[in-house]
């Protein structure tokens, strides 16, 4: 189970890097673990926290 402090570390690193993949590599965990952590924070704060930008090929 993810601790609340880990969730905040993951979120902070996501804001810093903007990349789920880089965070997973940095903390040596899987990308789905990061996704679950951010979703958990989103639910706890009842706020989207992160707004994804969709990259489109031109």
N, C-alpha and C positions, 0 to 999 in steps of 0.2 A: 504494500500500500504506500502511496506517495504521501510524504509528510507535507504539511502546509509550508514549511520553510523551503523545501525543494521546489514546490510550485512557484513560489516567488522568485527563486533563483532562475528557474527556467523562463519565467515571464520577463525578468530583467534582461536576460541574455537575448531573448527574442526581440525585445525592443532595441537592444544594442546592435544586433547583427541583421535582423530582418529575415532570418533563414531558419526554418525548422531543421533542415539537414545539418547546418553548421552547429546548431545547439546540440543535436543528438551526438555528433562526433565529439564535441567539446566535453560533454558529460559522460561519454562512452555508454550511451543507452540508445534504444531504438527510436526512430522517428515517430512511430505510433505512440510511444510513451509520452513524448512531448505533446502530441496532439491531444491525448487524454488529459494531460496536466492542464493545458490551456483551456480545454472545454470545462474542466472542473472549476477553474478559477472564474471562468465566464458565468457558470451557474451560481457559484457562491456569491459573486458580486452583482448578479442579475444585470450584467452589462456586457456588451460584445468585446470590450477591451482591445481587440485587434480587428482591424478592418483590412481584409485582404484585397490587394489590387490584382486584377486579372491581366496577365501579360498576353497580348494577342499578336499572332504572327501577321505581318503585313505582306 
